[in-house]
Amino acid sequence: MNGPGDHRGDLFDDESPDAATPTASGSSGLDVTPRQHTPGSGPPAGTRKVLAVGAIVLLVGALGVVLFNGLNDAALFYYNVDEALERRDELGDDRFRMQGNVVEGSIAETDEGIEFVLAFGDGETRVRHRGDPPELFSPTIPVIIEGSFGDGAFDSDEILIRHDSTYTEEHDERLREAEEDVEARRERAG
């Protein structure tokens, strides 16, 4: 008999079908045998395997796209203007990055963006840039432009300037070369 404060009776609740009193054989009366799949009780094992394989294929595909894009960006070559002009036939219409200094007095606005002359070493090329230039874009500063050679000019759609901290960190040696080129041009000019 359970008295006040005696909770032994709570362990064997007569209303719960799985709370039967243990028998002499030690069995509690619980059925612990595995249940068989019954139609309508969830996806069959074959469907789960197909879904798991599909998820893995999707994940591997997504990682492949990210990796391909990363390697593609890393494969974009950098040339100084004089180097790019020497390799113009070899480069054809391939996309690459070109570094040089904006020639003073050469910047002109167009309907699509701007045009200017980019120079480095003994080479100069006209650039047609689509879009707005960066805020700090100005003459006689080293820039990297991205695009390809077109009909009579270099067609660009991205300009990186030296005042950008990312540019400075990633291209310190090229920046020094470009600054030396600006100084040499000033000395030759007068």
Secondary structure as GFF3:
##gff-version 3
##sequence-region A 1 190
A	DSSP	alpha_helix	8	11	.	.	.	ID=ss1
A	DSSP	alpha_helix	45	74	.	.	.	ID=ss2
A	DSSP	beta_strand	78	80	.	.	.	ID=ss3
A	DSSP	alpha_helix	81	86	.	.	.	ID=ss4
A	DSSP	alpha_helix	88	91	.	.	.	ID=ss5
A	DSSP	beta_strand	96	102	.	.	.	ID=ss6
A	DSSP	beta_strand	108	109	.	.	.	ID=ss7
A	DSSP	beta_strand	113	120	.	.	.	ID=ss8
A	DSSP	beta_strand	123	130	.	.	.	ID=ss9
A	DSSP	beta_strand	142	149	.	.	.	ID=ss10
A	DSSP	beta_strand	154	161	.	.	.	ID=ss11
A	DSSP	alpha_helix	165	170	.	.	.	ID=ss12
A	DSSP	alpha_helix	172	189	.	.	.	ID=ss13
###
